[in-house]
Amino acid sequence: MQSPFSSSLKLLAEPANREALTQISRGIERECLRITPQGKLAVTEHPPALGAALTHPYITTDYAEMLMEFITPVAQSITVTLQQLEDIHKYSYRHLGEDLLWPLSMPCFVGDVGDIHIARYGSSHIGQMKTLYRKGLTQRYGGGMQIISGVHYNFSVPQAIWEQLAAADNTTADAHYISRRYFDLIRNYKRICWVIPYLFGASPAVCKSFLKHAEGDIEFKEHGKGTLYRPYSTSLRMSDLGYTNREQADLKITYNSVEEYIHGLRRAITTPSRVFGKLGIKVDGEYQQLNDSILQIENEFYAPIRPKRVARAGETPTQALERGGVEYIEVRALDVNPFSPIGITAQQIRLLDLLLMYCLLRPSPRLSLEQQQEADRNFNRVVLDGRNPRLSLLTEGYERPIADWLEELFADFQDIAAAFDGAHGSKDYQQTVAEQYRAVLNPELTLSGQFLRILKQENIDNNELGMQLARQYRDAMAQPLSYYSEADFSGWTELSLQQQREREQADAGSSFDDFLTEYFRRAACASPECL
């Protein structure tokens, strides 16, 4: 008898169904620090020639004025997505003056925390709220953690695949079914997402200056004058130095259904925090944070994956999920790839496709809180010591060699790759599996292994390598646009500035305090009467 995984894969690989595998929708969000030619944080404002960060669809800022974020629109072609991302980089470079884009996830030299200027979005209510949210992040966690960069990968299963899977399950591919299956995917992702930092973690080292602005008790070795590293680490970005919130560990947010997930997040933004409550909300008439809850807003929840739906005006992320169910998932465990001028490669995207499709097609039992915590411990082990050939991971309370688990996963990835290649009429996915399998056999071929090898062989520190790459990539981006046109970017710039002005004019004379009060009243519930 065939396993459910084999049956589902065979269904998608049938000639009549293959085309659906070419219809997967993707999008990328790439963060990167703007730095000076001397390798320090740029303290200037977001370049006005790039438009309004509040309203530009593709070029914005994340936490700080110097932390840029590039966003691609939804596309079904990997080639198109990478061309779009490359053009966004090219156009941005033309308006950075002497500034460079830092090619690593962990920051460059960070001197005075006062050099980290919180992103500003103008005087509209939503603009003020976005800036205040970032001020709250600074008060809660410090500015150092917030200038770490990553790549987010958005992945959407096409309707044709949902219909095939639903028919096999003797049901219909409605919003409830799709959400349930997306949460199946998410639970399996939680079980094996350690594969991502193993293969693609690229932050095994950090500038010593960063530790002055971060918490954590990680043991390091020293390389050169200013670099700290762990011999087997893969992604310090995803460690306790980076995107963690110890208070969030008590939230007990689970992924067994969209309803449970929404309830957990909504509880977090309405539950007062003992720690953050001491900061105050408004002190001497000046806001310090949006509120004193465990989470100010839902996006403060740090997770390696998020279920998403595009929100309508005035909706919070959970209200959008409640209205229409899950539309796509956002993978958040990717470091910036230092060996790519745009932070990610086609091969990485294909491997992510295989991993996510594996998570969708495999049976996905409910994940107890204890099992979820076990999965989190596995992730942390790989983040800190993933290239240790003797490393073992937990599965149902038992230790399992990481190499053994990777071998099993890659056997299934190979089968999925054959189905993808059958649909695309290529060998790209199978070649990706073969190439990445080399890193299974030899952990030093992972991105983190390659990065540390260069530091040691060339006897340079983290910042020197980062600057070498930054200059190299600036030169590589001095090429003509290949997908968009100059007119496209000029149009988006002008429209974004106009839209920001219109929002500011609409809010002029009304109260920001009243706006916040109404926002959180609406955010706490989802009934039509409340909204």
C-alpha positions as CSV (number, residue, x, y, z in Angstrom):
1,M,0.0,0.0,0.0
2,Q,1.3,3.5,-0.9
3,S,2.0,6.0,1.8
4,P,-0.2,9.2,1.8
5,F,2.9,11.1,0.8
6,S,3.6,8.8,-2.2
7,S,0.0,8.9,-3.2
8,S,-0.2,12.7,-3.1
9,L,3.1,13.1,-5.0
10,K,2.0,10.6,-7.6
11,L,-1.2,12.5,-8.1
12,L,0.6,15.8,-8.7
13,A,3.1,14.1,-11.0
14,E,0.5,12.7,-13.3
15,P,0.7,14.3,-16.8
16,A,-2.8,15.8,-16.6
17,N,-1.9,17.6,-13.3
18,R,1.8,18.6,-13.9
19,E,1.0,22.1,-15.1
20,A,-0.2,23.0,-11.6
21,L,3.4,22.7,-10.3
22,T,4.4,25.5,-12.6
23,Q,1.8,27.9,-11.1
24,I,3.3,28.3,-7.6
25,S,3.4,32.0,-6.7
26,R,6.4,33.5,-5.0
27,G,7.7,36.8,-3.7
28,I,10.9,37.9,-1.9
29,E,11.5,40.5,0.8
30,R,15.2,41.3,1.2
31,E,16.6,43.5,4.0
32,C,20.0,45.1,3.9
33,L,21.8,47.9,5.8
34,R,22.9,51.0,4.0
35,I,26.5,51.7,5.0
36,T,29.2,54.3,4.4
37,P,32.3,53.6,2.3
38,Q,34.2,53.3,5.6
39,G,32.0,50.3,6.7
40,K,29.9,52.1,9.3
41,L,26.1,52.6,9.5
42,A,24.8,55.4,7.2
43,V,23.2,58.0,9.5
44,T,21.5,59.9,6.6
45,E,17.8,59.6,5.9
46,H,16.3,57.2,3.4
47,P,17.2,58.7,0.0
48,P,14.2,60.9,-1.1
49,A,14.9,59.9,-4.7
50,L,13.7,56.4,-3.9
51,G,10.2,57.7,-2.9
52,A,8.2,57.5,0.3
53,A,9.1,54.4,2.4
54,L,5.5,54.5,3.7
55,T,3.9,53.9,0.4
56,H,6.4,52.7,-2.2
57,P,5.4,49.2,-3.2
58,Y,8.9,47.8,-3.7
59,I,11.5,50.0,-1.9
60,T,11.0,50.7,1.8
61,T,12.6,50.7,5.1
62,D,12.3,48.2,7.9
63,Y,13.3,49.1,11.5
64,A,15.8,52.0,10.8
65,E,16.4,54.7,8.2
66,M,19.4,52.8,7.1
67,L,17.8,49.3,7.0
68,M,16.4,49.1,3.5
69,E,13.8,46.5,2.4
70,F,13.3,45.4,-1.2
71,I,10.1,43.7,-2.1
72,T,9.2,41.8,-5.3
73,P,5.6,41.5,-6.5
74,V,4.0,38.1,-6.8
75,A,5.2,36.1,-9.8
76,Q,5.1,32.4,-10.9
77,S,8.6,32.4,-12.5
78,I,11.8,32.1,-10.5
79,T,13.6,33.9,-13.2
80,V,11.2,36.8,-13.3
81,T,11.3,37.2,-9.5
82,L,15.1,37.3,-9.4
83,Q,15.1,39.8,-12.4
84,Q,12.7,42.0,-10.5
85,L,14.8,41.9,-7.3
86,E,18.0,42.6,-9.2
87,D,16.4,45.6,-10.9
88,I,15.3,47.0,-7.5
89,H,18.9,46.7,-6.3
90,K,20.2,48.3,-9.5
91,Y,17.9,51.3,-9.3
92,S,18.5,51.8,-5.6
93,Y,22.2,51.8,-6.0
94,R,21.9,54.7,-8.5
95,H,20.4,56.9,-5.7
96,L,22.6,55.9,-2.8
97,G,25.4,58.3,-3.5
98,E,28.6,56.9,-2.0
99,D,26.7,54.5,0.3
100,L,26.9,50.7,-0.1
101,L,24.6,47.9,0.8
102,W,25.9,45.5,3.5
103,P,25.8,42.0,2.1
104,L,25.7,40.1,5.5
105,S,22.8,39.3,7.9
106,M,24.8,40.4,11.0
107,P,25.6,44.1,11.1
108,C,28.8,45.9,10.2
109,F,30.7,47.8,12.9
110,V,28.2,49.3,15.3
111,G,29.6,52.1,17.4
112,D,27.2,54.4,19.3
113,V,23.6,53.0,19.4
114,G,22.6,56.6,18.7
115,D,23.7,56.0,15.1
116,I,20.7,53.7,14.7
117,H,18.0,56.1,13.6
118,I,14.5,54.7,13.8
119,A,12.7,54.7,10.4
120,R,10.4,57.7,9.9
121,Y,7.2,57.6,7.8
122,G,5.8,61.1,7.9
123,S,3.0,62.8,9.9
124,S,0.0,60.6,8.9
125,H,-1.5,58.6,11.7
126,I,-0.3,55.3,10.2
127,G,3.1,56.8,9.6
128,Q,3.4,57.9,13.2
129,M,2.2,54.5,14.4
130,K,4.9,52.7,12.3
131,T,7.6,54.9,13.8
132,L,6.2,54.5,17.4
133,Y,6.1,50.8,17.0
134,R,9.8,50.8,16.2
135,K,10.5,53.1,19.1
136,G,8.7,50.5,21.3
137,L,11.0,47.7,19.8
138,T,14.0,49.8,20.8
139,Q,12.7,50.2,24.3
140,R,11.9,46.5,24.6
141,Y,14.9,44.8,22.9
142,G,17.4,47.5,22.1
143,G,18.3,48.8,18.7
144,G,21.1,46.3,18.0
145,M,18.8,43.4,17.4
146,Q,16.6,45.4,15.0
147,I,19.3,46.0,12.4
148,I,19.9,42.4,11.7
149,S,19.0,41.6,8.1
150,G,17.2,38.6,6.6
151,V,15.4,37.4,3.5
152,H,11.7,36.4,3.7
153,Y,10.3,34.0,1.1
154,N,6.6,34.1,0.3
155,F,5.1,30.9,-1.1
156,S,1.5,30.3,-2.4
157,V,0.1,27.0,-3.5
158,P,-2.0,27.4,-6.8
159,Q,-5.7,26.7,-6.8
160,A,-5.2,23.8,-9.2
161,I,-3.1,21.9,-6.6
162,W,-5.7,22.6,-3.9
163,E,-8.4,21.2,-6.1
164,Q,-6.4,18.0,-6.9
165,L,-5.6,17.5,-3.2
166,A,-9.2,18.2,-2.1
167,A,-10.6,15.8,-4.6
168,A,-8.3,13.1,-3.3
169,D,-9.6,13.9,0.2
170,N,-13.2,13.7,-1.0
171,T,-13.9,17.4,-0.2
172,T,-13.9,20.8,-1.8
173,A,-11.0,23.2,-2.0
174,D,-12.8,26.0,-0.1
175,A,-11.1,28.5,2.2
176,H,-11.5,26.2,5.3
177,Y,-9.8,23.3,3.5
178,I,-7.0,25.5,2.2
179,S,-6.3,27.0,5.6
180,R,-6.3,23.6,7.2
181,R,-3.8,22.2,4.7
182,Y,-1.6,25.3,5.0
183,F,-1.4,24.7,8.8
184,D,-0.5,21.1,8.0
185,L,2.4,22.5,6.0
186,I,3.3,24.8,8.9
187,R,3.5,22.1,11.5
188,N,5.7,20.0,9.3
189,Y,7.8,23.0,8.6
190,K,8.3,23.5,12.3
191,R,9.5,19.9,12.5
192,I,12.2,20.3,9.9
193,C,12.8,24.0,9.4
194,W,16.3,23.4,10.9
195,V,17.2,22.3,7.4
196,I,17.2,25.9,6.3
197,P,19.9,27.2,8.7
198,Y,21.8,24.0,8.1
199,L,22.0,24.6,4.4
200,F,21.6,28.4,4.1
201,G,22.6,29.8,7.4
202,A,25.3,32.3,6.6
203,S,26.0,34.2,9.8
204,P,28.5,32.0,11.8
205,A,30.5,35.0,12.8
206,V,29.7,38.5,14.1
207,C,31.6,41.8,14.6
208,K,32.6,42.0,18.3
209,S,31.1,45.5,18.4
210,F,27.6,44.0,18.0
211,L,27.8,42.3,21.4
212,K,27.7,45.7,23.2
213,H,24.2,46.1,21.8
214,A,22.8,42.6,22.2
215,E,22.0,40.2,25.0
216,G,22.9,36.5,25.1
217,D,25.4,34.1,26.8
218,I,26.7,32.3,23.8
219,E,30.3,31.1,24.0
220,F,32.6,32.4,21.1
221,K,36.0,32.0,19.7
222,E,37.9,35.0,18.4
223,H,39.2,35.5,14.9
224,G,41.5,38.5,14.2
225,K,40.9,41.7,16.1
226,G,37.2,42.1,15.8
227,T,35.4,38.9,14.8
228,L,33.7,36.4,17.1
229,Y,32.5,33.0,15.8
230,R,31.4,29.5,16.8
231,P,33.3,26.7,15.1
232,Y,30.1,24.9,13.9
233,S,27.5,27.6,14.0
234,T,25.3,28.3,11.0
235,S,23.0,31.3,11.8
236,L,23.8,33.6,14.7
237,R,21.0,35.7,13.3
238,M,18.5,33.1,14.4
239,S,20.1,32.6,17.8
240,D,19.5,34.3,21.1
241,L,21.6,37.2,19.8
242,G,19.0,37.9,17.1
243,Y,15.3,37.5,16.6
244,T,14.2,36.2,19.9
245,N,11.8,37.4,22.6
246,R,12.0,35.4,25.8
247,E,8.7,36.7,27.0
248,Q,7.1,35.3,23.8
249,A,8.1,31.8,24.9
250,D,5.3,31.9,27.4
251,L,2.6,32.8,24.8
252,K,2.2,29.1,23.9
253,I,1.0,30.0,20.4
254,T,0.3,26.8,18.5
255,Y,-0.2,25.9,14.9
256,N,-2.9,23.2,15.0
257,S,-5.5,25.4,13.4
258,V,-6.0,28.9,12.1
259,E,-8.4,29.5,15.0
260,E,-5.9,28.5,17.6
261,Y,-3.2,30.6,16.0
262,I,-5.5,33.7,15.8
263,H,-6.6,33.2,19.4
264,G,-2.9,33.0,20.6
265,L,-1.8,36.1,18.7
266,R,-4.9,38.1,19.8
267,R,-4.3,37.1,23.4
268,A,-0.7,38.4,23.1
269,I,-1.6,41.9,22.0
270,T,-4.2,42.2,24.8
271,T,-2.2,40.6,27.7
272,P,-0.2,43.1,29.7
273,S,3.5,42.4,30.1
274,R,5.1,42.5,33.5
275,V,8.4,43.5,31.9
276,F,7.2,45.9,29.2
277,G,4.7,47.5,31.5
278,K,7.5,49.0,33.5
279,L,8.5,51.1,30.5
280,G,5.2,52.9,30.5
281,I,3.2,53.8,27.4
282,K,3.3,57.6,27.6
283,V,5.9,59.1,29.8
284,D,5.9,62.9,30.4
285,G,3.5,63.3,27.5
286,E,5.7,61.3,25.1
287,Y,4.8,57.9,23.8
288,Q,7.4,55.2,24.5
289,Q,5.6,52.2,22.9
290,L,2.2,51.5,21.3
291,N,1.0,49.6,24.4
292,D,2.3,47.6,27.3
293,S,1.1,44.2,26.0
294,I,3.4,41.2,25.4
295,L,3.2,42.1,21.7
296,Q,2.5,45.7,20.6
297,I,1.1,44.4,17.3
298,E,0.9,41.0,15.7
299,N,4.0,41.5,13.6
300,E,6.1,41.7,16.7
301,F,5.7,37.9,17.1
302,Y,9.1,36.5,15.9
303,A,8.5,33.2,14.2
304,P,10.4,31.3,11.4
305,I,7.2,31.0,9.4
306,R,3.9,33.0,9.3
307,P,0.5,32.2,7.7
308,K,-0.6,35.3,5.7
309,R,-3.4,36.9,3.8
310,V,-3.1,40.3,2.1
311,A,-5.0,42.6,4.5
312,R,-7.6,45.2,3.5
313,A,-7.4,48.8,4.6
314,G,-7.8,48.9,8.4
315,E,-7.4,45.1,8.9
316,T,-4.8,43.5,11.2
317,P,-3.1,40.3,10.0
318,T,-5.3,38.1,12.1
319,Q,-8.5,39.8,11.0
320,A,-7.4,39.2,7.4
321,L,-6.9,35.5,8.2
322,E,-10.2,35.3,9.9
323,R,-12.0,36.9,7.0
324,G,-10.5,34.8,4.1
325,G,-8.3,32.1,5.5
326,V,-4.6,31.6,4.7
327,E,-3.5,32.9,1.3
328,Y,0.2,32.2,1.4
329,I,3.0,31.5,3.9
330,E,6.0,33.6,4.7
331,V,9.3,31.7,5.4
332,R,11.4,33.9,7.7
333,A,14.4,31.6,8.5
334,L,16.7,32.7,5.6
335,D,19.9,34.6,6.2
336,V,21.1,37.0,3.5
337,N,23.2,34.9,1.2
338,P,26.6,36.7,1.2
339,F,27.6,35.1,-2.1
340,S,24.7,36.6,-4.0
341,P,24.6,40.3,-4.9
342,I,20.8,40.2,-4.3
343,G,20.9,38.0,-1.2
344,I,19.3,34.8,-2.6
345,T,19.8,32.5,-5.5
346,A,17.6,30.5,-7.8
347,Q,19.0,27.3,-6.3
348,Q,17.9,28.4,-2.8
349,I,14.4,29.1,-4.1
350,R,14.1,25.7,-5.7
351,L,15.2,23.9,-2.5
352,L,12.7,25.9,-0.5
353,D,10.0,24.9,-3.0
354,L,10.9,21.2,-2.5
355,L,11.0,21.6,1.3
356,L,7.6,23.4,1.5
357,M,6.0,20.9,-0.9
358,Y,7.3,18.1,1.2
359,C,5.8,19.7,4.3
360,L,2.4,20.0,2.4
361,L,2.3,16.5,1.1
362,R,3.5,14.6,4.2
363,P,1.0,13.6,6.9
364,S,1.0,16.3,9.6
365,P,-0.3,15.2,13.0
366,R,-1.2,17.8,15.6
367,L,1.8,19.3,17.3
368,S,1.6,19.4,21.1
369,L,3.3,22.2,22.9
370,E,5.9,19.8,24.1
371,Q,6.6,18.6,20.5
372,Q,6.7,22.2,19.3
373,Q,9.3,23.0,22.0
374,E,11.3,20.0,21.0
375,A,11.3,21.3,17.4
376,D,12.4,24.7,18.6
377,R,15.3,23.0,20.5
378,N,16.3,21.2,17.3
379,F,16.3,24.5,15.5
380,N,18.5,26.1,18.1
381,R,21.0,23.2,18.1
382,V,21.5,23.6,14.3
383,V,21.7,27.4,14.6
384,L,24.6,27.1,17.1
385,D,26.3,23.8,16.1
386,G,24.7,22.6,12.9
387,R,27.9,21.7,11.1
388,N,29.1,19.5,13.9
389,P,29.2,16.0,12.3
390,R,28.4,14.5,15.6
391,L,25.3,16.6,16.2
392,S,22.0,14.8,17.0
393,L,18.5,16.1,17.0
394,L,15.4,15.2,19.0
395,T,12.6,13.2,17.6
396,E,9.8,12.0,20.0
397,G,12.3,12.4,22.8
398,Y,15.0,10.3,21.2
399,E,18.3,11.6,19.8
400,R,18.8,11.1,16.1
401,P,22.0,11.9,14.1
402,I,21.4,14.9,11.9
403,A,23.1,13.2,9.0
404,D,20.7,10.3,9.2
405,W,17.7,12.6,9.1
406,L,19.1,14.7,6.3
407,E,19.6,11.5,4.2
408,E,16.0,10.6,4.6
409,L,14.7,14.1,3.8
410,F,16.8,14.4,0.6
411,A,15.5,11.0,-0.6
412,D,12.0,12.5,-0.5
413,F,13.2,15.8,-2.0
414,Q,14.6,13.9,-4.9
415,D,11.2,12.4,-5.7
416,I,9.5,15.8,-5.5
417,A,12.2,17.3,-7.7
418,A,11.5,14.8,-10.4
419,A,7.8,15.8,-10.3
420,F,8.8,19.5,-10.6
421,D,11.2,18.9,-13.4
422,G,8.6,16.8,-15.2
423,A,6.3,19.8,-15.0
424,H,8.9,22.4,-16.1
425,G,10.6,20.2,-18.7
426,S,14.0,20.7,-17.1
427,K,16.5,19.1,-14.7
428,D,16.9,22.2,-12.5
429,Y,15.2,20.8,-9.4
430,Q,17.0,17.5,-9.5
431,Q,20.3,19.3,-10.1
432,T,19.5,21.5,-7.0
433,V,19.0,18.4,-4.9
434,A,22.3,16.9,-6.2
435,E,24.2,20.1,-5.5
436,Q,22.8,20.6,-2.0
437,Y,23.3,16.9,-1.2
438,R,27.0,17.6,-1.3
439,A,26.5,19.8,1.8
440,V,24.8,16.9,3.5
441,L,27.9,14.8,2.9
442,N,30.2,17.6,3.9
443,P,28.9,20.3,6.2
444,E,31.8,22.6,5.3
445,L,30.1,23.1,1.9
446,T,27.1,24.9,3.5
447,L,27.0,28.6,3.2
448,S,28.2,29.0,6.8
449,G,31.1,26.6,6.2
450,Q,32.2,28.5,3.1
451,F,32.0,31.8,4.9
452,L,34.2,30.7,7.8
453,R,36.6,29.0,5.4
454,I,37.2,32.3,3.6
455,L,37.7,34.2,6.8
456,K,40.4,31.8,7.9
457,Q,42.1,31.1,4.6
458,E,42.3,34.8,3.7
459,N,43.0,35.8,7.3
460,I,40.4,38.6,7.2
461,D,37.7,39.6,9.7
462,N,34.0,39.7,9.3
463,N,33.9,43.4,8.4
464,E,36.7,43.1,5.8
465,L,35.0,40.3,4.0
466,G,31.7,42.2,4.1
467,M,33.3,45.4,2.6
468,Q,35.0,43.4,-0.2
469,L,31.6,41.9,-1.2
470,A,29.8,45.2,-0.8
471,R,32.1,46.9,-3.3
472,Q,32.0,44.0,-5.6
473,Y,28.2,43.9,-5.7
474,R,27.9,47.7,-6.2
475,D,30.0,47.3,-9.3
476,A,28.0,44.3,-10.4
477,M,24.7,46.3,-10.1
478,A,26.0,49.1,-12.4
479,Q,24.2,47.4,-15.3
480,P,21.1,48.4,-17.3
481,L,17.7,47.3,-15.9
482,S,16.6,44.0,-17.4
483,Y,12.9,43.7,-16.4
484,Y,11.6,47.1,-15.3
485,S,12.3,50.5,-16.9
486,E,13.5,53.8,-15.5
487,A,10.0,55.1,-16.1
488,D,8.5,52.4,-14.0
489,F,10.6,53.4,-11.0
490,S,10.1,57.1,-11.6
491,G,6.4,56.5,-11.6
492,W,6.4,54.5,-8.4
493,T,8.5,57.2,-6.7
494,E,6.2,60.0,-7.6
495,L,3.1,58.0,-6.8
496,S,4.4,57.0,-3.4
497,L,5.2,60.6,-2.5
498,Q,1.8,61.7,-3.6
499,Q,0.1,59.0,-1.6
500,Q,2.0,59.9,1.5
501,R,1.0,63.6,1.1
502,E,-2.6,62.6,0.7
503,R,-2.6,60.5,3.8
504,E,-1.0,63.3,5.8
505,Q,-3.5,65.8,4.5
506,A,-6.4,63.5,5.4
507,D,-5.2,63.1,9.0
508,A,-4.3,66.8,9.6
509,G,-6.2,68.2,12.5
510,S,-7.3,64.9,13.9
511,S,-6.0,63.2,17.0
512,F,-3.3,60.5,16.9
513,D,-4.3,59.5,20.4
514,D,-7.9,58.8,19.2
515,F,-6.5,56.9,16.2
516,L,-4.5,54.6,18.4
517,T,-7.4,54.0,20.8
518,E,-9.7,53.1,17.9
519,Y,-7.0,50.9,16.2
520,F,-6.6,48.7,19.3
521,R,-10.3,48.6,20.0
522,R,-10.7,47.1,16.5
523,A,-7.6,44.9,16.7
524,A,-8.9,43.1,19.8
525,C,-11.9,41.5,18.0
526,A,-13.2,40.6,14.6
527,S,-17.0,40.7,14.7
528,P,-18.6,43.0,12.1
529,E,-20.1,45.1,14.8
530,C,-16.6,45.7,16.3
531,L,-15.0,46.5,13.0
